[in-house]
Amino acid sequence: MLTKKGKYGLKAMSHLAQFPPGEFTHVVDIAEEQRIPKRFLNAILFELRSFGFVNSKMGKNGGYTLAREAETITVGEVVRAIDGPLAPISCASKTRYQSCDDCTSEEECAVRKIMVEAQRALSEVLDNCSLQQMVQMGAAGADRLHPEKSVRLVG
């Protein structure tokens, strides 16, 4: 599950993606518009800066801006930077694999097999969606990257 920190990070990045790189946005403006607590947002933006996703500038005309074009940053990159691996369990992770203490055979573990499939599916979506696409999806009210494949959930 995406953490609140991860969600806020994506919201902040999508906010910044609406402006060209080099155009700085004040933290207060991002916090107010995205409904993110300012102290929490400051910590998240500091972390995103350390990963090279945003640049910052102090002063009256300062704030934050994307370090790269929004089309070149994937949602998967941002989520991994903030929340870590996408895999639901460590033995299904590509980047931070750890074997399970309670497993006798990974090749026969049904839980691992389904979690590897879940990780692949999630990676496929998040690694093939740029911040720019995410912003466009929100603006268009689209539910999916590929509306022709859209499935209506009944609840």
PyMOL commands that set and color helices and strands:
alter all, ss='L'
color gray80, all
select helices_A, chain A and resi 4-16+27-34+38-50+70-72+75-83+90-92+106-108+110-127+131-140+147-149
alter helices_A, ss='H'
color red, helices_A
select strands_A, chain A and resi 54-57+63-66
alter strands_A, ss='S'
color yellow, strands_A
deselect
rebuild
show_as cartoon
